[in-house]
Amino acid sequence: MRAEERMEEQPLRLLVADDDEVDRLAVRRALLKAGVEAQLVEVTDGMAALGALLEQSFDCALMDFQMPGQDGLEVLRKARAALVETPIIMLTGQGDEHIAVELMKAGATDYLAKSALTPERLEHLLRQTLRLHEVQQQYRTLAEVLPHTIWTSRPDGVLDYISRRGYENNDLPLGEPGQWPRAVHPEDLPRLMERWQHSLRTGEPYEVEARLWQTGGTWRWHLIRALPMRDPRGRVVRWFGTNADIDDQRRTQERIARLQAVTAALSEAPSPRQVLDVIITQGVTTMDAQAGALWLLSEDGRFLELVGTTPNAREQMRSLEHVPLEAPLGITEAVRHDRLVTCANRQERERRYPALAGLLTYEGSAVMPLRGSRGVMGALVMNYARPRTLQPDEQEFFLALARQGAQALERARLYEAAQQARAQAEASEAQLRELLAERERMEATLQERDERLRAALWAGGTGTFRWDIRTGALEWDENLDQLFGLPLGRTVQTMGDCLALVHPDDRAEAARRNEACAREGADFEMDFRVVWPDGRVHWLSGKGKTFVDATGRPLYMTGAYVDITVQKQQESEARQLAEFERQILGIVSHDLRNPLSVIRISASVLLAREGLDERQSKSLTRIISASDRSTRLIRDLLDFSQARLGGGIPVERKKMDLFELARGVVEELAASHPERRLELTQEGDGGGEWDEDRLAQVLGNLVGNALQHSPPDTAVSVRCRGEPGEVFLEVHNEGSAIEEAILPNLFEPFRRGRHAGSGAGSVGLGLYITRQLVLAHGGGITVTSREGQGTRFTVRLPRRAPTPPPLPKA
């Protein structure tokens, strides 16, 4: 109920504390004349006033400043210290400003000189006091429900209010806000006080991070903030502050920084031995452990071999250098069951694993399996000098550390095999380059033939004509006599004479088009055959422009005929050559794929056998890698041939979710490049009809290209955005800008930039094939690259296949 409604609908419950009967009578008369209905409780001294405030509930208290026993100021201070929230109006004998200031600092709601006590003044003061109390109650209620501690202080920095949450959380005496320094960590208190004094002097907002004592026996980091409230003259009249718990946030940031440091160290360790050293040393540091050790599975999977320890644990681990996987130990249990194994203290460890009794002097321990792409590789152990129980977030951090270490170890093992396979790849690439060079020479020959054809046409000349549609007369130059194989002279005079020379199979179509020109004023364009008098057949290409009068009636046509016999022959030869190339590529790809498939399957079967030594395993792995690379090269060449010679790459559309496909491709690339950071964002709807395999090839090419051409410490972002009729894919990296001279031809085949790297398994067809696949889906692809902004590829894909335009009517 609001203050005004309370005064109108029910009597106010008021406490009047004054030792003078006349003054109490004056209060009663003023209330009566003001029409304020009230239930009065009257007391005559300070002790009685304090007792009434502590024991009873009042809407307001009117208290004399000077009373026997305890004056009003002392009663006010004690009541506020006891958390009495009743509004208190102090009645003074005179309007002394110094007294008023002391009263307001002590917690008085307002004050009134007895000489100014009138019914109107008293009613106004009561209404204002009740409204202010209502606002304060709302503010304090809000302060109690907020998840932070709320506090206020006077302008001089003395705290006069702390929300109940602060007393409970920080274990402070209830009602004593001045005891707040007891809750601050001794190491943080000087810095906090220095910053607080600075804010009090300057009036600047206050912000500092410090550890506060928590009920239950822990210190937690808090962000402490305060803002000043100023009067119209700019003076600070009060400070409002909050204490926000940021302990979890700080710990998360510290763990992330530690994990990033481990990742950076692992990325700089190329050999397996260096990776093992980083896992142990960095693991001990990041997990705040005193010692660490690392075991790896033997090749036969029956034993755990100790491969590294910190110096202080080497002697104690000597008896555990060769451990059977069936042994009842924490490291074997972690590997067998692929889970974290922890022991909070030595007693628990020795009870669970009696074989370790008296062997290890450490208290707490934690064992995390190292899981790679092919299963568990070994176990990482952290030992603590004191009893230790890992919290859930620490367990997650330990899991991430072990996962990073396992992936780095796998990469290091594959690095040596990759180095040996690179020589074979370079030899294969040299052969492929020679093949591509031969193809370029063939293309140059075709281009030369095309130039010869153009020269021959020019040397042969072009014949022109003028046909008067109204009279049917046909003007014919001498070049046309040569093109039609006629003797020089006026041998053709009408369009009928001309049509008689056209090959019988083309004559009807030519006549129909001429009629359309004469009837509708259409233009003439047609390639047709003519039969020379000696029986030879020549191809001509004719074009004519029809001119009409003001009413649209056709008048005449002018045009030209060109001999395209040689061109037709060249086109026939080119088609035969293209068909021959497709057949050759198909035969070569088929003949290569089959033996490559046999090689890969055979190598995989041999690799799966038991008893292989390390040299044999590496050789078989290199064979599989080389065959996979050759298969990809053949696929790119076939796609290139299909795009250039077959009129485009065919796609098989079906309903799918492009966002799901993008998520799968990004996760696969992130797993194969754990040292890189891949970011995926998706907006809108990803549904549509596309070829799933081909779009996976598009996205894989673009993201792989971004990973190859960007610094290893930068992120590659993939953004999927769905719009009403189409979907956009954006791949961005922060590498150096692509040269301006290269950008226009970036999507052409066999184009590679100066910084393309080794490019093993690539011949410069990736972006060309990517563009052809996008075009096959009716979409488009663009690229922007600027220094300092990185490179961004944008793919636009319509959700449905474009509807072909309707066929024109005959």
SELOVEX-127524 format. One line per 8 residues: their letters; for each residue x, y, z of C-alpha. Coordinates in Angstrom, 2 decimals, padded with zeros to 5 digits. Layout:
N
a> X/Y/Z  ...
//
This chain:
810
mraeerme> 000.00/000.00/000.00  001.41/003.41/-000.97  002.10/006.09/001.65  -000.80/008.37/000.67  -003.26/005.45/000.63  -002.01/004.32/004.05  -002.66/007.75/005.59  -006.15/007.92/004.07
eqplrllv> -007.44/004.41/004.74  -006.14/003.45/008.19  -004.64/005.17/011.26  -000.89/005.64/011.40  000.99/004.03/014.26  003.29/006.75/015.64  005.82/006.84/018.46  006.11/010.27/020.22
adddevdr> 009.16/010.54/022.50  009.35/013.84/024.44  009.74/014.61/028.12  007.66/017.80/027.80  003.86/017.27/028.07  003.23/020.57/026.29  005.28/019.48/023.27  003.49/016.14/023.12
lavrrall> 000.16/017.97/023.28  001.27/020.22/020.43  001.98/017.14/018.30  -001.46/015.69/019.07  -003.21/018.96/018.19  -001.26/019.35/014.95  -002.20/015.82/013.89  -005.86/016.46/014.76
kagveaql> -006.03/019.76/012.84  -004.26/018.19/009.86  -006.85/015.44/009.76  -004.24/012.71/010.19  -005.74/009.79/012.07  -003.06/008.14/014.22  -002.53/005.72/017.09  000.04/007.33/019.39
vevtdgma> 002.47/005.60/021.74  003.98/008.29/024.01  007.19/007.93/026.06  009.07/010.51/028.10  012.75/009.45/028.03  015.40/007.96/025.74  015.52/004.49/027.30  011.78/004.04/026.85
algalleq> 011.98/005.33/023.28  014.77/002.85/022.38  012.87/-000.02/024.00  009.69/000.82/022.07  011.59/000.98/018.80  013.24/-002.38/019.44  010.07/-004.16/020.58  007.26/-002.62/018.49
sfdcalmd> 006.55/-001.67/014.88  005.76/001.94/014.00  005.03/003.80/010.77  007.11/006.73/012.07  008.71/008.05/015.25  008.73/011.73/016.41  011.62/012.07/018.85  012.84/015.03/020.90
fqmpgqdg> 016.54/015.79/020.49  017.00/016.52/024.24  015.60/013.93/026.65  016.66/012.74/030.10  018.84/009.65/030.38  019.77/009.39/026.68  019.31/012.21/024.19  017.63/011.66/020.85
levlrkar> 020.92/011.43/018.91  022.19/008.57/021.09  018.86/006.73/020.81  018.94/007.23/017.04  022.46/005.75/016.71  021.64/002.73/018.85  018.42/002.07/016.94  020.18/002.19/013.58
aalvetpi> 022.98/-000.05/014.86  020.30/-002.57/015.83  018.95/-002.42/012.24  015.76/-000.64/013.20  014.30/000.66/009.93  011.49/002.80/011.38  011.58/006.37/009.92  012.62/008.79/012.70
imltgqgd> 011.88/012.55/012.62  013.91/014.51/015.19  012.26/017.44/016.97  014.76/020.17/017.90  014.41/023.26/019.99  016.09/025.38/017.30  017.11/024.92/013.67  020.84/024.46/014.27
ehiavelm> 022.41/023.34/010.93  025.31/021.59/012.70  022.89/019.50/014.76  020.86/018.73/011.64  023.96/017.41/009.85  024.85/015.14/012.78  021.27/013.84/012.90  021.20/013.04/009.20
kagatdyl> 024.58/011.27/009.41  023.31/009.19/012.31  020.34/007.97/010.22  017.52/010.43/010.91  014.90/010.52/008.16  014.31/014.25/008.69  014.22/016.91/011.43  011.77/019.66/012.45
aksaltpe> 012.22/022.65/014.72  009.47/022.80/017.37  008.95/026.44/016.60  008.00/025.47/013.03  005.57/022.75/014.10  002.29/023.43/012.27  -000.47/021.04/011.13  000.40/021.64/007.48
rlehllrq> 004.13/021.26/008.04  003.68/018.09/010.12  001.30/016.48/007.57  003.69/017.30/004.70  006.65/015.94/006.64  004.82/012.70/007.50  003.78/012.13/003.88  007.29/012.84/002.65
tlrlhevq> 008.80/010.56/005.31  006.45/007.69/004.48  007.17/008.05/000.75  010.93/008.08/001.41  010.65/005.05/003.69  008.67/003.22/001.03  011.40/003.92/-001.56  014.12/002.85/000.90
qqyrtlae> 012.25/-000.38/001.62  012.00/-001.10/-002.11  015.70/-000.35/-002.56  016.69/-002.61/000.36  014.39/-005.38/-000.87  016.03/-005.15/-004.28  019.45/-005.16/-002.63  018.59/-008.34/-000.74
vlphtiwt> 017.43/-010.27/-003.83  020.33/-009.30/-006.07  023.14/-011.90/-006.34  025.68/-009.25/-005.31  026.43/-007.58/-001.99  025.06/-004.02/-001.94  026.54/-001.37/000.34  026.43/002.39/000.90
srpdgvld> 028.73/004.82/002.63  028.73/008.42/003.76  030.76/010.99/001.78  033.70/010.49/004.16  033.88/006.76/003.30  032.29/005.33/006.47  029.99/002.44/005.54  026.49/002.80/006.96
yisrrgye> 024.70/-000.05/005.17  025.53/-003.54/003.92  022.87/-005.82/002.51  022.10/-008.94/004.51  023.85/-011.10/001.88  027.12/-009.32/002.71  026.85/-010.10/006.42  026.02/-013.75/005.72
nndlplge> 028.57/-014.37/002.93  031.50/-012.52/004.50  030.90/-013.62/008.11  030.54/-010.05/009.47  028.77/-009.14/012.73  025.17/-008.29/011.85  024.50/-004.56/012.02  028.18/-003.51/012.12
pgqwprav> 029.05/-002.33/008.59  032.19/-000.67/009.90  033.74/-004.12/010.41  034.03/-004.72/006.63  037.91/-004.58/006.54  037.92/-007.87/008.49  036.54/-009.62/005.37  039.33/-008.42/003.03
hpedlprl> 042.43/-010.58/002.46  045.42/-009.02/004.29  047.48/-008.94/001.08  044.73/-007.04/-000.78  043.62/-004.63/001.95  046.40/-001.97/001.49  045.79/-001.79/-002.27  042.02/-001.63/-001.74
merwqhsl> 042.28/001.14/000.87  044.68/003.17/-001.26  042.28/003.08/-004.19  039.30/003.87/-001.90  041.04/006.92/-000.42  041.88/008.10/-003.92  038.21/007.89/-004.94  037.13/009.71/-001.77
rtgepyev> 039.57/012.55/-002.55  038.77/012.88/-006.25  035.16/011.70/-006.46  036.12/009.25/-009.22  034.21/005.94/-009.54  035.80/003.14/-007.55  036.71/-000.27/-008.97  039.13/-002.88/-007.63
earlwqtg> 039.50/-006.67/-007.49  040.21/-008.24/-004.11  039.77/-011.49/-002.21  036.99/-011.54/000.40  036.51/-014.08/003.18  033.59/-016.42/002.62  031.57/-018.10/005.34  032.81/-021.67/005.27
gtwrwhli> 036.52/-020.91/005.30  037.60/-019.82/001.80  038.82/-016.68/000.05  037.10/-015.75/-003.21  037.89/-012.98/-005.70  035.33/-010.15/-005.95  034.97/-007.12/-008.21  034.24/-004.17/-005.88
ralpmrdp> 032.67/-001.10/-007.49  031.26/002.15/-006.15  029.67/005.21/-007.77  029.17/008.61/-006.12  025.75/010.27/-005.85  026.05/014.04/-006.15  023.82/016.95/-005.20  022.91/019.75/-007.67
rgrvvrwf> 026.15/021.53/-006.75  028.23/018.49/-007.67  029.18/017.50/-004.11  029.27/013.79/-003.20  026.43/013.07/-000.77  026.64/009.28/-000.80  028.50/006.30/-002.28  026.64/003.27/-003.67
gtnadidd> 028.68/000.09/-004.10  028.45/-003.58/-005.12  030.63/-006.64/-004.50  030.39/-009.18/-007.36  031.88/-012.67/-007.05  034.31/-013.20/-010.01  036.32/-016.06/-008.53  035.10/-018.65/-011.05
qrrtqeri> 035.74/-016.26/-013.93  039.33/-015.57/-012.81  040.08/-019.24/-012.33  038.67/-020.02/-015.79  040.85/-017.31/-017.34  043.92/-018.63/-015.57  043.22/-022.19/-016.78  042.70/-020.98/-020.34
arlqavta> 045.98/-019.08/-020.24  047.77/-022.13/-018.91  046.25/-024.40/-021.56  047.23/-021.91/-024.27  050.79/-021.93/-022.98  050.82/-025.73/-023.14  049.40/-025.67/-026.67  052.05/-023.19/-027.77
alseapsp> 054.83/-025.29/-026.26  053.48/-028.46/-027.90  053.28/-026.78/-031.29  057.00/-025.94/-031.09  058.03/-029.53/-030.25  058.49/-031.44/-033.53  059.93/-034.72/-032.21  058.17/-037.28/-029.98
rqvldvii> 060.84/-036.90/-027.28  060.34/-033.15/-027.09  056.57/-033.59/-026.96  056.87/-036.00/-024.02  059.07/-033.52/-022.12  056.55/-030.70/-022.70  053.62/-032.86/-021.55  055.33/-033.70/-018.26
tqgvttmd> 056.90/-030.33/-017.41  053.97/-028.19/-018.55  051.46/-030.57/-016.99  053.09/-030.33/-013.58  053.14/-026.53/-013.81  049.59/-026.06/-015.02  048.10/-028.56/-012.56  050.04/-027.11/-009.57
aqagalwl> 051.52/-030.55/-008.93  054.87/-031.45/-007.32  055.83/-034.30/-009.65  054.69/-036.01/-012.83  055.31/-039.12/-014.92  054.22/-040.48/-018.30  053.67/-044.08/-019.49  052.99/-045.23/-023.07
lsedgrfl> 051.55/-048.51/-024.31  054.00/-050.95/-025.86  053.57/-051.88/-029.53  051.87/-055.16/-028.61  049.53/-053.35/-026.20  050.41/-055.61/-023.24  052.62/-053.29/-021.17  052.95/-049.69/-020.06
elvgttpn> 056.45/-048.31/-020.55  057.70/-045.40/-018.42  058.94/-042.80/-020.94  059.49/-039.71/-018.79  059.33/-038.23/-015.28  060.16/-035.01/-013.51  063.62/-035.20/-011.83  062.17/-035.37/-008.31
areqmrsl> 060.07/-038.45/-009.17  062.57/-040.47/-011.22  063.90/-042.56/-008.31  060.45/-043.47/-006.94  059.19/-044.49/-010.40  062.15/-046.76/-011.19  060.29/-049.92/-010.13  057.36/-049.01/-012.44
ehvpleap> 059.30/-048.75/-015.70  057.70/-051.87/-017.25  054.15/-052.48/-015.97  051.85/-055.27/-017.28  048.49/-053.84/-018.37  046.68/-056.35/-016.12  048.47/-055.09/-012.97  046.12/-053.60/-010.34
lgiteavr> 047.43/-050.02/-010.46  045.94/-046.60/-011.09  047.79/-046.13/-014.39  046.59/-049.47/-015.78  043.04/-048.86/-014.59  043.00/-045.46/-016.33  044.24/-047.01/-019.60  041.99/-050.07/-019.52
hdrlvtca> 038.80/-048.14/-018.74  039.76/-044.87/-020.46  038.81/-042.67/-017.51  040.28/-040.38/-014.89  041.53/-042.10/-011.72  042.13/-039.96/-008.59  043.23/-040.65/-005.03  042.75/-037.84/-002.53
nrqererr> 045.47/-039.10/-000.15  048.04/-041.85/000.41  045.71/-043.97/002.54  043.10/-044.13/-000.21  045.75/-044.99/-002.84  047.31/-047.77/-000.79  043.88/-049.18/000.10  042.86/-049.36/-003.56
ypalagll> 046.29/-050.43/-004.88  048.17/-052.39/-002.19  051.17/-052.91/-004.52  052.04/-049.21/-004.07  052.16/-049.39/-000.25  055.38/-047.78/000.94  056.57/-047.18/-002.64  055.41/-043.58/-003.17
tyegsavm> 055.79/-040.75/-000.66  053.28/-038.42/-002.35  049.80/-037.84/-000.98  047.20/-036.95/-003.61  047.46/-038.25/-007.18  045.54/-038.10/-010.46  045.91/-040.29/-013.56  044.50/-039.27/-016.96
plrgsrgv> 044.57/-041.56/-020.02  046.18/-040.16/-023.18  043.59/-040.81/-025.86  044.57/-040.41/-029.50  042.63/-040.90/-032.71  043.21/-044.69/-032.59  042.54/-045.24/-028.91  044.33/-044.85/-025.57
mgalvmny> 048.09/-044.37/-026.00  049.18/-044.24/-022.36  048.66/-042.39/-019.08  049.77/-039.10/-017.52  050.22/-039.00/-013.70  050.25/-035.90/-011.47  051.40/-036.27/-007.83  050.77/-033.83/-004.97
arprtlqp> 052.73/-033.43/-001.75  049.50/-032.81/000.19  046.07/-034.46/000.09  044.24/-033.15/-002.94  040.75/-033.59/-004.40  040.31/-032.32/-007.95  037.21/-030.20/-008.49  035.05/-030.85/-011.60
deqeffla> 036.53/-027.86/-013.46  040.05/-029.08/-012.62  039.19/-032.54/-013.92  037.96/-031.00/-017.18  041.20/-029.02/-017.40  043.28/-032.16/-016.80  041.28/-033.93/-019.54  041.98/-031.10/-021.99
larqgaqa> 045.69/-031.18/-021.10  045.89/-034.93/-021.73  043.96/-034.64/-024.98  046.29/-031.92/-026.27  049.32/-034.00/-025.32  048.01/-037.11/-027.07  047.25/-035.22/-030.25  050.68/-033.56/-030.25
lerarlye> 052.36/-036.94/-029.73  050.47/-038.41/-032.68  051.49/-035.48/-034.85  055.12/-035.88/-033.87  055.05/-039.59/-034.72  053.51/-038.89/-038.10  055.95/-036.07/-038.82  058.88/-038.40/-039.45
aaqqaraq> 056.78/-040.61/-041.71  055.60/-037.51/-043.56  059.19/-036.40/-044.12  060.06/-039.71/-045.77  056.86/-039.75/-047.82  057.51/-036.22/-049.06  060.35/-037.36/-051.33  058.04/-039.81/-053.05
aeaseaql> 055.34/-037.17/-053.33  057.78/-034.74/-054.93  058.79/-037.34/-057.50  055.14/-038.02/-058.33  054.46/-034.31/-058.53  057.35/-033.86/-061.01  055.82/-036.49/-063.27  052.44/-034.84/-063.01
rellaere> 053.93/-031.46/-063.86  055.48/-032.93/-066.98  052.08/-034.30/-067.97  050.47/-030.91/-067.41  053.23/-029.20/-069.39  052.49/-031.50/-072.31  048.84/-030.62/-072.02  049.68/-026.91/-072.11
rmeatlqe> 051.70/-027.50/-075.29  048.68/-029.23/-076.84  046.47/-026.29/-075.89  048.99/-023.93/-077.49  048.81/-025.99/-080.68  045.04/-025.72/-080.70  045.27/-021.99/-080.20  047.68/-021.72/-083.10
rderlraa> 045.26/-023.64/-085.32  042.48/-021.28/-084.31  044.58/-018.29/-085.32  045.29/-019.90/-088.68  041.58/-020.41/-089.18  040.88/-016.72/-088.57  043.63/-015.75/-091.01  042.19/-018.07/-093.66
lwaggtgt> 038.73/-016.57/-093.26  040.09/-013.08/-093.62  042.12/-014.05/-096.69  039.04/-015.70/-098.21  037.00/-012.49/-097.91  033.40/-011.86/-097.06  030.54/-011.53/-099.53  027.81/-008.93/-099.05
frwdirtg> 024.28/-008.59/-100.42  021.21/-006.32/-100.47  017.75/-007.79/-100.82  014.83/-005.52/-101.81  011.95/-007.20/-100.03  009.27/-005.25/-101.95  010.52/-006.18/-105.44  012.44/-009.37/-104.60
alewdenl> 015.59/-008.08/-106.37  018.90/-009.28/-104.95  022.18/-007.37/-105.33  025.18/-009.75/-105.10  028.92/-008.97/-105.09  031.68/-010.99/-106.75  032.93/-012.41/-103.44  029.63/-014.22/-103.04
dqlfglpl> 030.11/-015.83/-106.48  033.34/-017.29/-105.11  031.67/-018.38/-101.84  028.89/-020.17/-103.77  031.35/-021.66/-106.33  029.85/-019.69/-109.26  031.68/-018.01/-112.15  032.07/-014.27/-111.83
grtvqtmg> 029.13/-012.39/-113.26  025.50/-011.60/-112.67  024.39/-015.17/-112.03  022.09/-014.63/-108.98  019.42/-011.92/-109.17  016.63/-013.04/-106.73  016.38/-014.69/-103.33  014.89/-017.69/-105.11
dclalvhp> 018.10/-018.06/-107.14  020.07/-017.96/-103.89  017.89/-020.58/-102.16  018.32/-022.90/-105.13  022.04/-023.08/-104.32  021.42/-024.06/-100.66  021.81/-027.69/-099.66  018.44/-029.50/-099.86
ddraeaar> 018.56/-030.39/-096.14  018.95/-026.71/-095.15  016.80/-025.10/-097.86  013.44/-025.32/-096.06  014.76/-023.72/-092.86  016.50/-020.95/-094.80  013.28/-020.25/-096.76  011.25/-020.15/-093.53
rneacare> 013.61/-017.61/-091.97  013.55/-015.44/-095.10  009.76/-015.44/-095.01  009.84/-014.33/-091.35  012.12/-011.45/-092.32  009.81/-010.37/-095.17  006.64/-010.76/-093.09  007.67/-009.55/-089.60
gadfemdf> 010.85/-007.58/-090.22  012.98/-010.09/-088.29  016.75/-010.24/-088.72  018.39/-013.18/-090.48  021.11/-015.35/-088.95  021.90/-018.89/-089.97  024.70/-021.30/-090.76  023.89/-023.47/-093.78
rvvwpdgr> 025.46/-025.56/-096.49  025.69/-024.78/-100.21  026.35/-027.20/-103.04  028.88/-026.04/-105.62  028.39/-026.91/-109.27  031.14/-029.51/-109.00  029.19/-031.22/-106.20  031.32/-030.07/-103.31
vhwlsgkg> 029.56/-028.84/-100.17  030.64/-025.67/-098.37  029.44/-024.13/-095.12  028.42/-020.46/-095.05  027.40/-018.25/-092.16  024.87/-015.59/-093.12  023.67/-012.55/-091.19  021.20/-009.91/-092.37
ktfvdatg> 019.67/-006.76/-090.91  016.09/-005.93/-091.94  015.06/-002.26/-092.27  011.42/-001.15/-091.98  009.44/002.02/-092.73  007.57/004.20/-090.25  004.64/001.78/-090.19  006.85/-001.23/-089.50
rplymtga> 006.59/-002.69/-093.01  009.84/-004.44/-094.09  011.67/-002.63/-096.89  015.02/-004.26/-097.50  017.78/-006.30/-095.91  021.55/-005.92/-096.03  023.91/-008.62/-094.87  026.92/-010.75/-095.51
yvditvqk> 027.95/-014.35/-096.04  031.22/-015.79/-094.77  032.74/-019.12/-095.68  033.03/-021.16/-092.47  033.89/-024.47/-094.07  037.36/-024.53/-092.53  035.94/-023.50/-089.16  033.40/-026.32/-089.29
qqesearq> 036.17/-028.76/-090.09  038.23/-027.41/-087.17  035.25/-027.72/-084.82  034.78/-031.30/-085.90  038.44/-032.03/-085.29  038.33/-030.25/-081.89  035.30/-032.30/-080.84  037.05/-035.46/-081.87
laeferqi> 040.17/-034.38/-079.96  038.14/-033.48/-076.84  036.34/-036.80/-077.02  039.68/-038.53/-077.44  041.06/-036.68/-074.38  038.05/-037.62/-072.28  038.45/-041.23/-073.30  042.20/-041.13/-072.54
lgivshdl> 041.62/-039.51/-069.12  038.84/-041.96/-068.33  041.01/-044.93/-069.30  044.03/-043.56/-067.42  042.02/-042.73/-064.29  040.31/-046.13/-064.34  043.58/-047.97/-064.94  045.32/-045.95/-062.21
rnplsvir> 042.54/-046.11/-059.64  042.28/-049.89/-059.73  045.97/-050.60/-058.99  046.03/-047.76/-056.46  043.02/-049.27/-054.73  044.71/-052.68/-054.68  047.91/-051.12/-053.31  046.04/-049.28/-050.54
isasvlla> 043.89/-052.26/-049.53  046.92/-054.56/-049.52  048.94/-052.11/-047.44  046.02/-051.66/-044.99  045.68/-055.46/-044.61  049.42/-055.82/-043.98  049.38/-052.91/-041.51  046.60/-054.59/-039.53
reglderq> 048.70/-057.70/-038.99  050.40/-058.25/-035.68  054.12/-058.62/-035.28  055.17/-055.79/-037.61  058.23/-053.88/-036.52  058.38/-050.08/-036.57  060.19/-049.89/-039.92  057.58/-052.08/-041.63
sksltrii> 054.70/-050.10/-040.10  056.19/-046.82/-041.28  056.73/-048.16/-044.80  053.13/-049.38/-045.05  051.85/-046.05/-043.69  053.84/-044.20/-046.34  052.40/-046.45/-049.06  048.82/-045.73/-047.87
sasdrstr> 049.50/-041.98/-047.67  051.04/-041.89/-051.16  048.11/-043.85/-052.68  045.56/-041.52/-051.03  047.41/-038.51/-052.40  047.50/-040.01/-055.90  043.76/-040.78/-055.72  043.04/-037.13/-054.84
lirdlldf> 045.19/-035.93/-057.75  043.29/-038.23/-060.15  039.97/-036.94/-058.78  041.03/-033.31/-059.34  042.17/-034.09/-062.89  038.87/-035.83/-063.68  036.87/-032.91/-062.27  039.03/-030.51/-064.28
sqarlggg> 038.50/-032.52/-067.46  034.76/-032.73/-066.82  034.55/-028.97/-066.23  036.66/-027.94/-069.24  035.69/-030.58/-071.77  032.35/-031.93/-070.59  030.42/-028.70/-070.10  030.56/-028.59/-066.31
ipverkkm> 030.65/-030.94/-063.32  027.34/-032.80/-062.76  025.75/-032.64/-059.30  023.15/-034.87/-057.66  020.82/-032.74/-055.59  018.94/-033.96/-052.55  017.45/-032.38/-049.48  020.04/-031.68/-046.79
dlfelarg> 021.09/-029.25/-044.06  024.12/-027.24/-045.16  024.81/-026.11/-041.57  025.12/-029.72/-040.40  027.50/-030.45/-043.28  029.61/-027.38/-042.40  029.77/-028.41/-038.76  031.00/-031.90/-039.72
vveelaas> 033.66/-030.58/-042.11  034.94/-028.04/-039.55  035.07/-030.65/-036.79  036.99/-033.04/-039.06  039.52/-030.34/-040.01  039.82/-029.23/-036.37  040.64/-032.81/-035.39  043.31/-033.04/-038.10
hperrlel> 044.72/-029.59/-037.21  044.48/-029.50/-033.40  047.13/-026.81/-033.22  044.86/-024.38/-035.11  041.77/-022.55/-033.93  038.66/-022.98/-036.11  035.57/-020.84/-035.38  032.12/-021.71/-036.76
tqegdggg> 029.09/-019.41/-036.61  025.67/-020.10/-038.08  022.71/-017.78/-038.65  019.28/-018.61/-040.00  018.19/-021.81/-041.75  020.55/-024.19/-043.61  018.01/-026.34/-045.45  018.05/-026.77/-049.24
ewdedrla> 018.77/-029.12/-052.13  022.45/-029.64/-052.94  025.03/-032.34/-053.65  026.34/-033.12/-050.16  029.67/-034.69/-051.26  030.46/-031.86/-053.67  029.72/-029.12/-051.10  031.88/-030.95/-048.56
qvlgnlvg> 034.64/-030.82/-051.19  034.05/-027.05/-051.65  034.18/-026.25/-047.94  037.12/-028.58/-047.34  039.12/-026.91/-050.14  038.42/-023.38/-048.83  039.12/-024.11/-045.15  042.22/-026.18/-046.00
nalqhspp> 043.45/-023.31/-048.19  042.84/-020.84/-045.32  044.77/-023.03/-042.85  047.69/-023.33/-045.28  047.95/-019.60/-046.03  047.51/-018.11/-042.54  049.86/-017.79/-039.53  049.58/-020.73/-037.10
dtavsvrc> 048.66/-018.47/-034.16  045.61/-016.98/-035.87  042.05/-018.28/-036.17  040.22/-019.40/-039.30  036.53/-018.49/-039.16  033.68/-020.16/-041.04  030.36/-018.30/-041.14  027.11/-019.82/-042.47
rgepgevf> 024.24/-017.40/-043.10  020.82/-018.43/-044.35  018.62/-015.95/-046.21  015.16/-016.41/-047.78  016.27/-017.75/-051.16  019.91/-018.63/-050.70  022.64/-019.53/-048.23  026.05/-017.88/-047.86
levhnegs> 029.29/-019.53/-046.72  032.21/-017.29/-045.69  035.74/-018.54/-044.92  038.13/-015.93/-043.47  041.78/-016.11/-042.47  044.23/-013.50/-041.23  047.12/-014.34/-043.52  048.97/-011.84/-045.68
aieeailp> 046.98/-010.30/-048.54  046.89/-011.96/-051.97  048.79/-009.99/-054.60  046.65/-007.71/-056.75  048.10/-009.24/-059.92  046.99/-012.73/-058.87  043.40/-011.96/-057.78  041.79/-011.72/-061.29
nlfepfrr> 043.09/-015.18/-062.23  042.82/-016.81/-058.80  040.13/-019.29/-059.90  041.89/-020.31/-063.10  043.47/-023.80/-063.25  047.13/-024.34/-062.39  047.31/-021.00/-060.54  049.34/-020.95/-057.30
grhagsga> 050.59/-017.92/-055.40  054.22/-017.24/-054.55  053.58/-018.23/-050.92  051.69/-021.46/-051.64  054.23/-023.54/-049.73  055.22/-027.03/-050.64  051.74/-027.88/-051.83  052.18/-031.63/-051.53
gsvglgly> 049.37/-033.37/-053.34  048.19/-030.18/-055.13  048.67/-028.99/-058.70  046.79/-025.72/-058.47  043.32/-027.05/-059.40  041.63/-026.66/-055.98  040.11/-023.19/-056.39  039.24/-023.83/-060.06
itrqlvla> 037.31/-026.99/-059.18  035.73/-025.23/-056.18  034.37/-022.51/-058.48  033.09/-025.07/-061.00  031.24/-026.95/-058.23  029.62/-023.71/-057.02  028.61/-022.80/-060.60  027.16/-026.29/-061.04
hgggitvt> 024.82/-025.49/-058.12  023.75/-022.21/-059.75  025.73/-020.13/-057.24  028.75/-017.86/-057.24  032.02/-017.35/-055.37  034.01/-014.17/-054.70  037.20/-013.32/-052.84  038.42/-010.16/-051.10
sregqgtr> 041.91/-009.76/-049.70  043.42/-006.67/-048.07  046.51/-006.16/-045.99  045.64/-006.09/-042.30  042.12/-007.49/-042.93  043.00/-010.95/-044.20  041.36/-012.92/-046.99  037.65/-013.80/-047.23
ftvrlprr> 036.03/-016.26/-049.67  032.23/-015.88/-050.00  030.09/-018.63/-051.57  026.47/-017.96/-052.54  024.23/-021.02/-053.04  020.54/-020.89/-054.07  018.46/-023.26/-051.96  016.84/-024.86/-055.03
aptppplp> 017.97/-025.59/-058.56  017.20/-022.59/-060.82  014.11/-023.03/-062.99  015.07/-023.02/-066.69  013.41/-020.30/-068.81  010.50/-021.39/-071.03  011.35/-022.36/-074.60  010.54/-019.64/-077.18
ka> 007.57/-020.28/-079.41  008.31/-021.16/-083.06
//
